[in-house]
Amino acid sequence: MADYVRLRELVWDHALAEELDLAIVVPSDRIPKDVVTMNSRLVYLDESTGSTREVELVFPEEADPVAGRVSVLAPVGCALLGLSAGQSIDWTLPGGKVHRLRVERVLSQPPPVATDAAAPGSR
């Protein structure tokens, strides 16, 4: 829930706002280990180019592309959030080109927060 609230404060009119409208918010200790969350380390395949990349999904102020730390507000970060291993998504990148991204593996997630709870009626 804390990540959801923090993301809501960041997005305003960003494409991620629409994705958050569809999100199902659950306590962190109930998230399957193969789902991309904030601060997850994962390997994804860009099916459009055939390239594979290992990244960590982070908040914008922690982004460092050289170190593989991708902002959730970057097109690829926004696309990957919430996917599980094996899932793909078509995502329009700046310039209008569509790429199909597939999560190959979620290598790690942050430890669950015991006091984390979903808001009633949250999706």
N, C-alpha and C positions, 0 to 999 in steps of 0.2 A: 504494500500500500504506500509506503514511504517513497519508493521509486515512482509510482504512478502519480502521486501528488507533485513530486519534483518535476517530472516530465510535463505535467499539465501547466505548470508555471512557466516552462520554457517555450512551449510550442506556439501559442497564439494562432497564427494563420499558416503555420508550417504544415506540410503534408502529413506529418506525424499526428497532428490533431485528429484527423479523420480516422487513423488507425486506432488511436486511443479511445475514440467513441465506440469502437467495436470490441475493445479489449475486455477480457474476462479477468477481473482482478481477484487473485486468491492469495492466501497467506504464503509466504515464501517457503515454509516447510512442507507445503503441499504441491509445489511445482515439480513436475517430473524432471529428472536429471538430464534429459535430452532436449530441453527447451531453452532457447536463447533468451536470457534475461540481461538486465544491466550488469555489467562487470563479468559477463560470461566470456570465456576463452573458447573459440570455435574455429573450425575449418570449414570454409565454404568454397563451392565451385561456381564460377561464372560460366554457365553452360553456353553463353553466347560467344565466349572467347576461348573456352577450354582451360582457363587459368584457375589455379587453386591458391587459396590464401588463408593463412592462420592469422586471426585478429582477436582483439579483446574489445568488447562493446562498452564504451565509457560515456560519461557526461562530457559536454563540449569543452569545459575547462581542463579536462584530463587528456584530451586528444593529442596524439603524437603519431602521425602516420609512419614515420621511420621506425618506431618501436612497435608498430602493428596495433596501436590503440586508436580505434575508429570512433568518432563521435556518433552518438545516436541521431544527431541532426544531419549528418552526412547522408546522401542518398542511399549508400549501401548499408549504413547502420540502421537507418529507418526501415529499410526493407527487411533486414534480418531479425529485428526484435520480435519475439513471440513465436518464431518458427521453431519446429522441432527437427531433429535429425531426419533426413530423408525428404523433408518438405522443400518445395520450390516456390518462387514467387517471380512474377514478371514485374519489373520496376523500371519506370521511365527515368533516365538520368538527365542531367542538364543537357540541353541541346536536342532533346526529344528522342534519343535512341533508347530502345527498350532492351534490357538485359534480363535473362532468366538466371536467378541465383538459387542454388540449392545448398542447404546445410548438409555437410558430409558428417561432421561429428561435433558434439559439444564436449570440449575437453575438460572444462571446469565451470562451476557456478560459484557465486559467493556463498558463504555459509548462511543457512536460514536464520532469520531473526525471530526469536521466540515470542516477542510481543507484537509481531506483525499480524494484522487482521484485515480482511477485506471489508469494505464498506457495504452495508446492507443495500441490496439492489444494484451493486456495481456489476458492470459487464466488462 
